């Protein structure tokens, strides 16, 4: 088949996408050879090269102007951006992108999952995109290390699992974040909490209470942590510690952001959360913010909180506040053999308050509970619940309710020291 016939065949595909066409692949292969020959091309030179290849293969002007434009953009995106995912990356209403092998792409918008009509041309194109994403995040993924967590330029979280561990083809899960950092005013406008609670939380953060945010997957823990951080006094020195840097803290000049590193070739060793917490303590922090506790690093965070580093913030996965306490106990035991009574004492003295978030059945995210750790009584950690969300009903598919104040803050030493 002649070159123009390949282009023509792709142009007549109807709803089938460009990335599946032979013309697309032929153009991409030709441009790739040019890149190998010239080593480096600017964006303008790359676009010119793509246009020239299009003209060579469409001698009879079969393609319309719009179709030519789509071809050129698809090829350009495959080299410089995210290929077939670029449209979803640029759509600010899309909150999650899920790739299940080269032939199935899904995305979340307004809490609902949809099927994306575009696909990758094959596992090779998907693999190229995965390597590009990992290269930016300074991560390595291969057969020896087929699972990786990394991030995009805007901080969006990315999880990758390579084929054949992912049987249907390599998998990519992208949790997108807003280009504008979340603040408390936005959370109030979304109905995620009340004004009374927002004012209360502002005073707690300024007073230096150690706060731990818990919740299930997708409940908005990182988003809420971003909002809380706006209350940190601007003159303080803040150190963030994360697996993949996602936090977007604005207005803090004395900020150090630390990120873990996976093991690589040539003796490059991994650096985990535990090592970063220990290092951060030598960097004169006013506050530590740990993006998420998943394992033995919990003991290091509690130790830091118990050695004079007030105002620390952290997050963890749990279905309730009590579940979060149990999970913290388990995580501490991953790193150190201690009596349960000693662990509970560390938790009760190292964390002042829990904030529990949830995602309701109408897809809305709410602050469900604020609980103060009153202390260890008869060997058990006792909670003093201060606020709790009470569901009142459902109207037009939306859940409505109110936040009930159920208790008073008992440990007021920091509160009074801050002058409140």
N, C-alpha and C positions, 0 to 999 in steps of 0.2 A: 504494500500500500504506500502511495506517495505521501510526502510530508503534509501537503495541504489536505489530503484526504483524512489523515489522522486528526488534524485540527478540525476538519468538517465533521468527522464522526463525533468528536467530543462536543462540538457546538450543538449537535442535534440530540443530545442526551436527555433533554427535557429536565426532569427534576434530579437526575443524577448529577453529582457534584464534580467540579473541575479536578479535585485531587484524585479522583478515580480514573481519570482519562489518560490515554496513552500520549496524547499531545502534551499534557501537563508534565508527564514524566520525561518525555523527550526534551522539552525545553529546559527542565531543571537539570538534566544530565549534561546538556550542552553548556549551561551557565556554570555548572560545577567545574567542568574542565577549564573554563576561562578563569575561574577563581584559582584553580590549582596552578595555572600558568602565570598569572599576574600576582599571586600571593595575597594581595589586598586590594579591595575596591571600596570606594566611598559609596554612600547610599545612592547618590546621583548616577555614578558610573555603573552600579549594579542595575538600576532601573533602565538605563540606556542599553545595557547588554541584553536584558530581558526583552526589551522592545525590538531590538535587532533580530533576536532569535525568533520572535513572533512573526516578524515580516518575512523572514526566510521560509518559514513553514506555512505561511498563509498567503501564497503568491497570488491566488485568485480572489483575495479579499472576501473570503467566505464569512469571516467573523464580523459581527456588528461592532460598533465603537464600544458599546457597553460590555459585550462579551470579551473583547480584547482587554479592556480595562480590568475586568474580573480576573482574567488569566494572569495578567502582569502582576496584580496585587497578590494573588494566591502564591505565585512563585516567589515574589519578594518577601512575603511574610514567612515562607518556609525557610528562608536564609537569615533574615534579620529579626524576626519576631517569633510568634508562636504558631505559625502555620494555620491550620484549620481552626485552632482554638482562639486566634486573635480576636475574632468578632465577639466571643464570649468574655475574653479578658477585658475588652474595651467597654462592654456593657455594664454600667455601674449598678444596674438593678439585679444583675446575676451575682448571687452570693456564694455559690459552690459549683465546681465543675468536676465531673466524674468521667474518667476514661476507662472503659473496660475492654482493653485490646484495641486494635486499629479500626474495628468496624462498629463500635458502639460508644457513643458519647452522650452523656446526660448532663443537665444543668438545673440548678435550683433558682427559682425566681419567686419572690413573695411567698416563700415557704412551700412551694409546690415543685415537684420534679417533672422535667420535660425531656423528651428525646430530641437531640440535636441532629438535623438532617445530614450535616457534613460528616465525612469520615476521613481517616488517613488512607493513603494509597497502599500501605502495608506495614508490617512490623518494623521494617527498616526506617521508614519515615518517622514512625513513633519513637524508635530508639534514638534517632538523631535529635529529636526534640528533648527527650529525657536527658541526654548527655549535655545539651546546651543549658538546660535548667540547672543541672547539678554543677556545671562549670561555674556558673554565676555565683551560686551559693557556696562555692569552695567545698563541694562535697564530691565523693567518688561513689559510683555505683557500677557493679559488674557482676559476673557470675559468682565470684568469691564473696561479694557483699551485695546481695540483690535487693536489699531493703534500705531505704534512706529517707530521712526527713530533711527538708530544706525550705527555702523561701524564694519568692520572686522579688523584683526590684521594689515593689510597693509594700513589701512585708507580708504578702499573702502566704499562708502556710501550704506547703506541698508535701505529700507523701507519695512515694514511688515504690512499686513492687514489680520486679522484672519477671518476664517469662523465662523459664517454665514454672517458677514458684507460683506466679499467677497463671493458672492453666489456660485461660482463654486469651492470653496475650498480655503484654505489660500493662500495668494499671497505674493511673495517675489520679490523685485526689487533691484538688486545689480548694482551699478555704479562703475566699477573697475577703479583703478588708477595705473599708471605705478610704478613698484618697485623703479625705479630711478626717483627722483624728476625732474619735468620739469624745464628747464632753457631757457634763451632767445636764446641761440644758436640753440636749438632744434626747437623752434618756427620759427626761421629764415630758418632752413633747410626745414621745412614743408611749407614754403611760407605763413605763417600766418600774417606776417608784413614785412616791409622793413628794411634794415640796418639803414637808416636815422632815421626812427621812433624809432628804438631800442636805438640808441644813445641819441635821444631827451628824451625818457622816462627815461633812466638812470639818466640824469641830473635832471629831474623833481623829481624823487624819492630822490636822494641825497640832493636836495635843500629843501626838506620837504614840497612839495605840497601835499594837501589832494586830493586823487584820488579815484574815485568811478567807478567800473567796472560794466557795465550793459550788458544784453544779454538775449536771450531766453534760454529755456531748452536745454542742450547739446551743447551750444555754446562755452564752455571751460572757463567759468569765474574763477572757482577755479584753473584750470591749469594756466591761465594767471596770477592770483594773486601769485601763487608760483614762476613764472618766474620773476615778478616784485620785489619780496622780495629779490632776490639775489643782488639787487642794494642798499639795506639798509646798511648803514655803520655798520661794524661788532661790533663796540664798543657800539652801542646803545642798550637800554633795550626795548625789544619788547614783547607785550602781545597780544596773539591771543584769540579771543572769538568766539565760534562756537556752533551750536546745536549738531553736531556730528563732532568730530575732524577729519578733512580731510587734512588740510594744511600741507605741508612737507617743512618746512623752514630749510635750511642747512647753516652752517657756522655762525649762530648767537648763541653765548654761553649764553648771558643774555636773555634767552627766557623763558616766562611763558605761558603755554597753558591752557586755561580755557574752560570747556565744561559744557553745561547745564545738569540738572538732572530732570527726571520725578518723580512725586509723587509715593511713594511706601507704603508698609504696615508699621504698628507700628509708625505712625506719621511722616514718612519721607516725607518732603515737597518738592515740585518742586522748582528748581532754574532756572530762565529763563535768556535770554540774557540781559534784562534790569538790573537785579540784578548784573550780571557779569560785565557789563560796569561800573556801579557805584563803584563796588569793585575794578576794575582795575584802576580807577582814583586815588585810595588811595595807589597804589603799585608803584608809581613813574615811570610811563611808559614814554619812549621817543616817542614811537609810539604805536597806537592801530590798530589791524587788526581784523575787524569783518567779519567772513566768509560769512554771508548772512543776509541782512535785510529783514524781512518779515512782521513786524508789528510795534507796538508802540516803539520798541527799536530805531527806526530811530531818534526820538527826543533826546534820550540820546547820540547817536553817534554825531549828529549835535552840541549838547551842548558841548560835549568833544572837538570837533574840534574848537569850538568858544572860548574855554578857554585855549588856548595855547598849545594844543597837535598837533603840526604840523606833517605832514608826515603820517597821518592816511590813511588806505586803507580799502575798503569795496566793497561788491558786492550786486547786486539785479537783480531780473527778470524784463525785459521790452523788448518791441519790437523796441524801438528807444530811443535816448537820451531824447527827449521831453516827451516820455511816462514815462521814469524813473523819471523825475521831477514831473510829475503828481502823480505817485505812491508814491514818497516820501512825497508829500503833504498829500495824503490819509493816509499813515502810521503814520505821525505825529499826525493827527487828531484822530487816534485810541487811542493815549495815552494822548492827552491833547487838550482841546478846545481852539484854538487860531485863531485870524483873519488870513485869507489866506495871507494877505500882510505881516504879521509878520512871517509866515511860510516861505514864499518865501525869505524874508530877511535872515532867518536862513540858508536856503539852499545855497543862493548865497554867504554868508560869510563863511559857514562851509565846502563847497566843492569847490575846485579850478578847477578841470577838471573831465570830464566824458570820459571814454573809452568804446565805444560800440562795442561788438563782435557779430558775426553772423555765422550761419551754412548755407552754400550755397547749392543749389540743387545738386551739385556733392559731397556732404557730407563733403567738406572741411570747415575748420573753419578759419575765417579771422577777422582781426581787420577792422571794417567798418568805424569807425569815432573817432576822438579825438576832443572834444569841450571844450573850456574854458568858465567858467561862468563869463560873463563880468559884470553882475550886474542886479539890478532890475530897469527897465526903463518903466515908465508909468504903473506901477503895474504888469508888466510881466518880467519874467526872460529872459534876452537876452543872447544868446549863440554866442560865437566867434569860429566857426569851423576852426580848424587848419589843420587837415588832413582828407581826405575822400577817400575810396576805389572806384575806377571807373572800372566797368566791361567792358572789351574790346571785349570779344567774348568767344567762346567755341571750344575746339579742342580735339577730341577723348574722349568726355565725361568730360573733365576737363575745368573748368572756369579759364580764365586768365584775368588779369587786372593790374592796377597800382594804387599807392597811390598818390593822388594829394595834394600838399600843397596849402591850400585855405586861410590861414590867418597867422598872426604873434601873438605870445604871448603878451598880453597887460599888465597883472599884473606881473611885473618883480621884485618886491621887494625881494621875496625869492630867485629868480634866481641870482640877483646881490649880495645878501648877501652871497650866496654860492661861489661867485667868478667866476661865468661863464660869 
